[in-house]
Amino acid sequence: MCGDAYDRFMTRITLNGSSVLHDGGFPYSATVTAGPLLFTAGIAPLDTQGAIVAADDVVGQTRRCLENLRALLAEQGATVSDLVKLTVYVAEHLQADLAVAWEAIVAELGESVPPAMMAGVTVLPYDQQVVEIEAIAAPAT
C-alpha cells in the first residue's frame, strides 16, 4: 500500500507512502488539492449527555471517539474517507495501549486510515477518559 502513492476515489486526497522510509504499512503523508479543509477540536468519547463512554477502556473509547468523529464529519458534509490526518492521544502507561488504540483505528477505518500520529499523554480532560482524537479532513468540493 505505502510503497506507492494511491488516489482515493472521488476525493481530493492522495495518500503517500515513501520510497526511502521504512514501509510500516501506513501512509507517511497526504497531498490535498485546493479546496476546503476541516480541522476538528479534540473528539472525546462522550455520549449525547456529556458522560464518558467505556470508562478507562482504550478500545471502547477509541471506537466512541471515531463514532463521534463520523457524526461531526457528516454534519460538515464529509466522511472518514475525507480524513487527511489523525492525532490520537492515549492516557495510559504502557506502549501496548498505543498499539491497542491503533488496532482499533485500523479495524474501524480500514482503507480510510490517513497519516496518523499516536501520542501517549499523562492526562486527558475528563475523569476516566483515556483516548481523544483530533482530525483534519478535506471534504469533496
Beta strands, then each sheet from edge to edge (+ up, - down):
strand 1: 6-7
strand 2: 13-16
strand 3: 29-32
strand 4: 38-39
strand 5: 83-90
strand 6: 116-120
strand 7: 131-137
sheet 1: 1+ 2- 3+
sheet 2: 4+ 7- 5+ 6+
end
